[in-house]
């Protein structure tokens, strides 16, 4: 995030002693930065040392499940509605697909999360259903259906549910997630031709200034999950400034680009991560050439595996395969895929699509977990031929 923000009480000069007054001692600076000291950063001001822990222990890791490859090569349809419900938005995640660059998980949470810090990479979350409040060391963000949430590496945070369950698609990257370079000016501003603008981003408006002692924080690093007990609450920040912070953007603020004939997936790109991209499909007019094929033509992924989460609306190219809201399709590199039988004809007289979907294209092969295989539709690979097994 290259846009400077200043929230709460921030001293006039960095890296100098600042007395809190009232005999409370000095403020404690925390520099949170990407790329060592060569990328975007934020400087947070704590009332107490953010390093003061009094206990630590290992935590069972839901991501320990193995991700294996299909042999023979197969397209997949995963039905998230058949996955177990419950748990919290962090430890309740069920890994489905992934590789060394990114892990895609699903969670249908029914309880608040612990305070959590992922030191392995950025997280991108898509809220399918429910509402909640994301509390972070930077402040709070309200989230609801259709929201993307971007959490930079190392952001200390917790999820609070706003009554009912919170259904979330989670992408955990092994690096940083940002906007495509082609959308940005040389100094980092979103360009006039980008499909969204800074006005579409929601950021924390004020610090939480929480208090408390012996506060538990679950931390992910290369060794797995640990639980630290902090001497004082990590949300005791009174102010921060910088260009690195969590934000929320609704998928419905993505401005779709349409044309006379079918536009390729890069026009839908929203985010870029290490060896993967994320695209947003939103309600939009169909292609308007009189002879246009209004659904995606058959194509072969030669450099990427294509994963699509179907959020809501009509999925014209998948109408005959049983895919609906909550489905995930995975079309691996080497499989030629395209519209289901009859889709081209059904779309011919339509003027627009109401589909909402999130697509992840990876540039290294993704494996499937045992949970993914358990909820896979065994008939899906044969739906193009109509010869179900």
Secondary structure as the mmCIF struct_conf table of DSSP 4:
data_model
#
loop_
_struct_conf.conf_type_id
_struct_conf.id
_struct_conf.beg_label_comp_id
_struct_conf.beg_label_asym_id
_struct_conf.beg_label_seq_id
_struct_conf.end_label_comp_id
_struct_conf.end_label_asym_id
_struct_conf.end_label_seq_id
BEND BEND1 UNK A 3 UNK A 3
STRN STRN1 UNK A 5 UNK A 8
BEND BEND2 UNK A 12 UNK A 13
TURN_TY1_P TURN_TY1_P1 UNK A 14 UNK A 15
BEND BEND3 UNK A 16 UNK A 16
STRN STRN2 UNK A 19 UNK A 19
BEND BEND4 UNK A 21 UNK A 21
TURN_TY1_P TURN_TY1_P2 UNK A 22 UNK A 23
STRN STRN3 UNK A 26 UNK A 26
STRN STRN4 UNK A 28 UNK A 33
BEND BEND5 UNK A 34 UNK A 34
TURN_TY1_P TURN_TY1_P3 UNK A 35 UNK A 38
BEND BEND6 UNK A 39 UNK A 39
STRN STRN5 UNK A 41 UNK A 46
BEND BEND7 UNK A 47 UNK A 48
TURN_TY1_P TURN_TY1_P4 UNK A 50 UNK A 51
STRN STRN6 UNK A 53 UNK A 59
HELX_RH_3T_P HELX_RH_3T_P1 UNK A 62 UNK A 64
BEND BEND8 UNK A 65 UNK A 65
STRN STRN7 UNK A 68 UNK A 68
BEND BEND9 UNK A 71 UNK A 72
STRN STRN8 UNK A 76 UNK A 79
HELX_RH_3T_P HELX_RH_3T_P2 UNK A 80 UNK A 82
BEND BEND10 UNK A 83 UNK A 83
HELX_LH_PP_P HELX_LH_PP_P1 UNK A 84 UNK A 85
BEND BEND11 UNK A 87 UNK A 87
STRN STRN9 UNK A 88 UNK A 88
TURN_TY1_P TURN_TY1_P5 UNK A 89 UNK A 92
STRN STRN10 UNK A 94 UNK A 98
BEND BEND12 UNK A 100 UNK A 101
STRN STRN11 UNK A 102 UNK A 109
STRN STRN12 UNK A 111 UNK A 111
HELX_LH_PP_P HELX_LH_PP_P2 UNK A 112 UNK A 114
STRN STRN13 UNK A 115 UNK A 118
BEND BEND13 UNK A 120 UNK A 120
STRN STRN14 UNK A 123 UNK A 129
STRN STRN15 UNK A 132 UNK A 136
TURN_TY1_P TURN_TY1_P6 UNK A 137 UNK A 138
STRN STRN16 UNK A 139 UNK A 143
TURN_TY1_P TURN_TY1_P7 UNK A 145 UNK A 146
STRN STRN17 UNK A 147 UNK A 151
TURN_TY1_P TURN_TY1_P8 UNK A 153 UNK A 154
STRN STRN18 UNK A 157 UNK A 161
BEND BEND14 UNK A 163 UNK A 164
STRN STRN19 UNK A 166 UNK A 173
BEND BEND15 UNK A 174 UNK A 175
STRN STRN20 UNK A 178 UNK A 178
HELX_RH_3T_P HELX_RH_3T_P3 UNK A 181 UNK A 183
STRN STRN21 UNK A 184 UNK A 184
TURN_TY1_P TURN_TY1_P9 UNK A 186 UNK A 187
BEND BEND16 UNK A 188 UNK A 188
HELX_LH_PP_P HELX_LH_PP_P3 UNK A 189 UNK A 189
STRN STRN22 UNK A 190 UNK A 190
HELX_LH_PP_P HELX_LH_PP_P4 UNK A 191 UNK A 191
TURN_TY1_P TURN_TY1_P10 UNK A 192 UNK A 193
BEND BEND17 UNK A 194 UNK A 196
HELX_RH_3T_P HELX_RH_3T_P4 UNK A 198 UNK A 200
STRN STRN23 UNK A 201 UNK A 203
BEND BEND18 UNK A 206 UNK A 206
STRN STRN24 UNK A 213 UNK A 221
TURN_TY1_P TURN_TY1_P11 UNK A 222 UNK A 223
STRN STRN25 UNK A 224 UNK A 232
TURN_TY1_P TURN_TY1_P12 UNK A 234 UNK A 235
STRN STRN26 UNK A 237 UNK A 242
BEND BEND19 UNK A 243 UNK A 243
STRN STRN27 UNK A 247 UNK A 250
HELX_RH_3T_P HELX_RH_3T_P5 UNK A 251 UNK A 253
BEND BEND20 UNK A 260 UNK A 261
HELX_LH_PP_P HELX_LH_PP_P5 UNK A 262 UNK A 264
HELX_RH_3T_P HELX_RH_3T_P6 UNK A 265 UNK A 268
STRN STRN28 UNK A 269 UNK A 273
TURN_TY1_P TURN_TY1_P13 UNK A 274 UNK A 275
STRN STRN29 UNK A 276 UNK A 281
BEND BEND21 UNK A 283 UNK A 283
STRN STRN30 UNK A 284 UNK A 285
HELX_LH_PP_P HELX_LH_PP_P6 UNK A 286 UNK A 287
BEND BEND22 UNK A 289 UNK A 289
TURN_TY1_P TURN_TY1_P14 UNK A 290 UNK A 291
BEND BEND23 UNK A 295 UNK A 295
HELX_LH_PP_P HELX_LH_PP_P7 UNK A 296 UNK A 298
STRN STRN31 UNK A 299 UNK A 300
BEND BEND24 UNK A 302 UNK A 303
STRN STRN32 UNK A 305 UNK A 312
BEND BEND25 UNK A 313 UNK A 313
HELX_RH_3T_P HELX_RH_3T_P7 UNK A 316 UNK A 318
TURN_TY1_P TURN_TY1_P15 UNK A 319 UNK A 322
TURN_TY1_P TURN_TY1_P16 UNK A 325 UNK A 326
STRN STRN33 UNK A 327 UNK A 331
TURN_TY1_P TURN_TY1_P17 UNK A 333 UNK A 334
STRN STRN34 UNK A 336 UNK A 337
HELX_LH_PP_P HELX_LH_PP_P8 UNK A 339 UNK A 340
TURN_TY1_P TURN_TY1_P18 UNK A 341 UNK A 342
HELX_RH_AL_P HELX_RH_AL_P1 UNK A 343 UNK A 347
TURN_TY1_P TURN_TY1_P19 UNK A 348 UNK A 349
STRN STRN35 UNK A 352 UNK A 353
STRN STRN36 UNK A 356 UNK A 362
BEND BEND26 UNK A 363 UNK A 364
HELX_LH_PP_P HELX_LH_PP_P9 UNK A 365 UNK A 366
STRN STRN37 UNK A 367 UNK A 368
HELX_RH_AL_P HELX_RH_AL_P2 UNK A 370 UNK A 374
TURN_TY1_P TURN_TY1_P20 UNK A 375 UNK A 375
STRN STRN38 UNK A 376 UNK A 376
TURN_TY1_P TURN_TY1_P21 UNK A 378 UNK A 379
HELX_RH_3T_P HELX_RH_3T_P8 UNK A 380 UNK A 382
TURN_TY1_P TURN_TY1_P22 UNK A 383 UNK A 386
#
